């Protein structure tokens, strides 16, 4: 007799079912990948089954070399080329000229403006013309994501947003990676559970929150880059009905 499915098995099955439903009922759909561990789980699920969900990443110009290296790793492992969405070079040059290369350390507003130019605006271009977008967010990642739903209505972009891993724990993510030989960013082995731009991310200490290394000089309630906010404020997207 085969063993009964575990909670983890059911979680994986439910996530694959969600991705399958997205591909069928919400086409065209895109997956916004940060190339971190959670996103590699979804990348593996999408590409192993050939789901028609395109994958892009925000190549901000300030990413770690290890993160950029994941693009070649994905191409070698899955024979798939992730679309690179880059910021407007004119806007980047203007920001650097007015505020300095690392002006984002000076205030939350300047940091969010940098994120807008390098991440939010390219995201908006990547989402244009699609019916739904997919993220690798999990509720357990931070207090700002505690009420995350698997399916939400993103009014700001007038589309449906899916967080298929919302119910997953960090242990679930790494079990899937180990069990399926999924490649992952080597920075995770060096104390980086959450990885963003290089100057805005540090390794964390044992016992720290998993996102403590992101914008570590700011208060915890401001630690979102703007990809999941509206008008500069973190807003709960309405659960889809």
N, C-alpha and C positions, 0 to 999 in steps of 0.2 A: 504494500500500500504506500502511496505517496503521502508525504507529510502535509498536514493542513497548512494553508497559507498563514503566514505571520502578519502582524500589523504592518511590518515593513513591506512585505510582499503586496499587501493590499494598497499601501501608499504608492508604491511604484506603479501598480496597475491603474490606479485612479489617475495618476499624473499622465501616464501614457494615453489614457482615454480622453483626458482633457486636451492634450495636444492633438489627438486625432479629431476631436470635435472642432477644434480651432481650424484645422486644415480644411475640413469639410464645410463648416457653417459660417466661417468668418474670413473667407478668402477675398482679397489678398491679405495675408498677415505677415508681420515681421517680428523677429526676435532681436531685442537690444541686448547684446552680450558685452559684459565687462571683461570677459575672458578669465574670470575667477572661478573657483571650484563649483559654485552653484550653477553658473552659466555653462560650465563644461558638462554637467549632468544633462541639462536640457539640450545642449549641442549634440551630445551622444544620442539621446532619444530621438531627436529630429532627424539626424543624418543616418543613423542605423536603419531607420524605416523609410527613408526617402520622402518624408513629409514635405509638402510644398509650402514650407515656411522659410522665408529668406532670413539670413542672419547678417547683422551688421554690428560694427563696434565703433565707438567714438574715439578716433585717434587724435587726441587733444594736442599733441606736440610736446607733452610733458610726461609721458608714460615711462615706466621703468623699461629697461632693455629686455628684462625677462617677460614682461607683459607683451611687448611687441613680438617677442620670439614665439609666443603662442600662436600667432597668425600662421607662421611657417609650420609649426607643429600640427595645427589643424589641417593644413593643406596636405602635409605628408601622411597623416594618420587617416584622414577621411576623404582625401581627394576633393576637398571643398575649399573655395577661396572666400573668406569672410569679406564683406564689403566694408571699406574703411571710409567713415564719414569724418571729414576734417573741417576745422573752423575756417572762417573767412580770414585770409591772411591780412587784409586791410584792417579789419577790426582788431586782430591780434596786435599788429604793429602800432595802432593808435593807443591801445591799452598800455603797451609796454612803454611807449614814448611818454604818456601822461603819468603813469604810476610806477614805472620800473618793472623789470622782469618778474620780481617777486612781491609786487605791491599788495598781493592778497593777504600777506601777513599783517598789514597795517590796520585792517578793519574787516568786520563781517561783510559790510556792503561791498568793499573792493573784492573780497574773496568771491562773493556771489556774482559779481559782475564778470570776474574771470571765468567762473563756471558757466555763466550764461553764454559767453562768447565761445568758449572751447567745447561746451557740452550741450547746453540747452538748445541753442540755435541749430547746430548740426542735427540734434535729435529731431527737432521739428521738421527739418528737411527730409529726414529719413522716414518719418511717419506719414508724410503727406501722400495722399492717394490710397492709403491702406484702410482696411476695415477694423483691424485689431492689432495690438502689439502685445508682446510677451516679455516678461522680465523674470529674473532669477531671485527676486526678493523673497525673504522668509520673515515670518513674524518674530522669530527668536533673535533676529539680528540686532534689533535695537528697540528702545521704547517708542520711537517714532513710527515703528512699523507693527506695533502690537495688535492693531485692529485690521490688519491686512486681510482682504478676501481673495479667494482664488479667481473670481471673476468680478470685475468692477466696471462701472461706466465712467469713462474719462471725459468729462464735459469739456475740459480745456482743449482737448484735441478732437472732440466730437467723434469718439470711437470707443470700442470696448478694449479694456486692458485686462490681461490675464497674468496672474502670479501663480503658476502651477505648483511651485514649491512652497507655498505659504505655510502648509502644515508640516513641513519637513524640519527635523532637527539637524544640527551640525553632524551628529553621528550618522544620521541617515544619508547625508550627502557623501560622507567619506566611505561609508559601506558601499554605496553604489559605485563610486570611483574605483575602489579596490576590486569589487566583484566583477566589474566590466572592463578593467584595464583602461580606464579613461585617462588621457594625459591631463596634467594640471600645471598651473603656474608654480615654478620652483620656489617662489617667494613664500608660498604657504608653509614650506618646511623651515622657513627662517623667522617665524613669528609674525607673519602677516596674514591674519584671517580675512581681512577686508582690504582690498587693494584699489587705490585710485591713482591719481597723478603722483609722480615721485616726490615732488617737494611738499605734498600735502598728506603724505602717508608715512607712518613709522611702524616699526614692529611694536607689539604690545608685550606687557609683562604678564606673567602667570596670574590669573585671577581677574584681569581687566576685562571689561566688556569687549566683545568681538570688534566693535567699531571704534574703540577708544583711540586707535591709531590714525583715524581719519580726522583731519583738521583738529589735531590734538590741542592746539592753543585756544580753541573756542569752547564755549559752554556746550554741554551735551544737547540742549534743545535747539541748537542752530545747525547741527551736523547733518544737513542734507544739501545736495549740490544744486537742487532746482529741477532735477528731472522728474521729481514726483511732488512738485508744489505748483501752486497757481498764484500769480502776482506776488511772488516772493515769500509766500506763507505756506507752511505745510498744511494741506487740507485733505481731509479724508474723502477719497473718491467714493461716490455712492455705490453700494453693492448692487450688482445687476439683478433685476427681478425677472 
